[in-house]
Amino acid sequence: MTGMIVAVGRDERHRFSKPALPAIRLLAGLGVEGDAHCGVTVKHRSRVAADPTQPNLRQVHLLHAELFDELGVAGFALKPGDMGENLTTRGIDLLGLPTGTRLQLGDDALVEITGLRNPCAQIEAFRPGLLKAVLGRDAKGALIRKAGIMGIVLKGGEVRPGDPVALMLPAPPHRALESV
């Protein structure tokens, strides 16, 4: 399965949304150069407060553009970067990937998926009703988080809109994504 990057973004400050840019640079073991979440240890404020020595499993936030399509039908006009993602993709079922999947981004960058983004109250503050819209339930009543996935950078490189995304699945047995 292959897809493509439709938008990239970063922000040096801890704000909810990230501006779209012509390109971003991924740094191995750190994340997105110039982004507030770049670093070896966790940078998300709530996680820093709990334990600032935790490894940063949330170096890169990826979101599927198909979610914007779904949310648009529900009355939410959103564009890439609005939900704080660094990479917006199209053509890949990000939420269905197993933990440890590797994504080749463009010619050089390689990201390993660590888990699901756990949507928080900031989403609701950004747009009332959006938190409920990015959470769902499956047939058994289990919570479905739709606000994207998180990963770590294994190999750095520049990433731009239009770059291809190629998948490398881990060896079975596959583990479903969990919140990180």
Secondary structure, 3 states (H helix, E strand, C coil): CEEEEEEEECCCCCCCCCCEECCEEEECCCEECCCCCCCCECCCHHHHHHCCCCECCCCEEEEEHHHHHHHHHCCCCCCCCCCCCCEEEECCCHHHCECCCEEEECCCEEEEEEEECCCCHHHHHHCCCHHHHCEEECCCCCEEECCCEEEEEEECEEECCCCEEEEECCCCCCCECCEC
